[in-house]
Amino acid sequence: MSLKIQTSNVTNKNDPKSINSRVFIGNLNTAVVKKSDVETIFSKYGRVAGCSVHKGYAFVQYANERHARAAVLGENGRVLAGQTLDINMAGEPKPNRPKGLKRAATAIYRLFDYRGRLSPVPVPRAVPVKRPRVTVPLVRR
């Protein structure tokens, strides 16, 4: 009988040691792959301190950075449940990925021609004149 040590769900500590020993697992088919599957796969690289699985991705927190880097090298590109995993260190930007250019909203709108899509300006109509209410006297008997 083997005892399975339950790992924590906490993978969001912000101290430098924790950030540097955290692995991001992207493109994860979470409809098929469960937390226990992720723990089993990644525990062969070292002691897993925490594991959190979200829709389409997961984080694995290792006890030290060396184990995390070994997991990235060993598992990146692995096909799991029909999808190729995208694995990297959570605290580092992905290499070879360009940073997105941020533009002001006006600069983005200038790229498109919206004139053809606009409906014509509605012509204001004359406001109908209100007629006074006609009151009918009540006759009581």
ChimeraX attribute file (.defattr): number of C-alpha atoms within 10 A of each C-alpha:
attribute: neighborCount
match mode: 1-to-1
recipient: residues
	/A:1	3
	/A:2	4
	/A:3	5
	/A:4	6
	/A:5	7
	/A:6	12
	/A:7	17
	/A:8	13
	/A:9	15
	/A:10	13
	/A:11	21
	/A:12	13
	/A:13	11
	/A:14	10
	/A:15	8
	/A:16	9
	/A:17	13
	/A:18	19
	/A:19	20
	/A:20	20
	/A:21	23
	/A:22	31
	/A:23	27
	/A:24	19
	/A:25	22
	/A:26	19
	/A:27	16
	/A:28	25
	/A:29	18
	/A:30	15
	/A:31	9
	/A:32	10
	/A:33	14
	/A:34	15
	/A:35	16
	/A:36	12
	/A:37	11
	/A:38	18
	/A:39	19
	/A:40	10
	/A:41	11
	/A:42	23
	/A:43	16
	/A:44	12
	/A:45	17
	/A:46	16
	/A:47	16
	/A:48	24
	/A:49	21
	/A:50	19
	/A:51	23
	/A:52	19
	/A:53	19
	/A:54	13
	/A:55	11
	/A:56	13
	/A:57	17
	/A:58	21
	/A:59	24
	/A:60	30
	/A:61	30
	/A:62	28
	/A:63	17
	/A:64	18
	/A:65	19
	/A:66	13
	/A:67	21
	/A:68	27
	/A:69	18
	/A:70	14
	/A:71	23
	/A:72	20
	/A:73	12
	/A:74	13
	/A:75	18
	/A:76	15
	/A:77	13
	/A:78	13
	/A:79	13
	/A:80	13
	/A:81	13
	/A:82	10
	/A:83	13
	/A:84	16
	/A:85	20
	/A:86	18
	/A:87	24
	/A:88	23
	/A:89	22
	/A:90	19
	/A:91	15
	/A:92	12
	/A:93	11
	/A:94	13
	/A:95	7
	/A:96	6
	/A:97	7
	/A:98	8
	/A:99	8
	/A:100	6
	/A:101	5
	/A:102	8
	/A:103	8
	/A:104	7
	/A:105	8
	/A:106	8
	/A:107	10
	/A:108	10
	/A:109	10
	/A:110	9
	/A:111	8
	/A:112	8
	/A:113	8
	/A:114	9
	/A:115	8
	/A:116	7
	/A:117	7
	/A:118	7
	/A:119	7
	/A:120	8
	/A:121	6
	/A:122	6
	/A:123	6
	/A:124	6
	/A:125	6
	/A:126	6
	/A:127	6
	/A:128	6
	/A:129	6
	/A:130	6
	/A:131	6
	/A:132	6
	/A:133	6
	/A:134	6
	/A:135	6
	/A:136	6
	/A:137	6
	/A:138	6
	/A:139	5
	/A:140	4
	/A:141	3
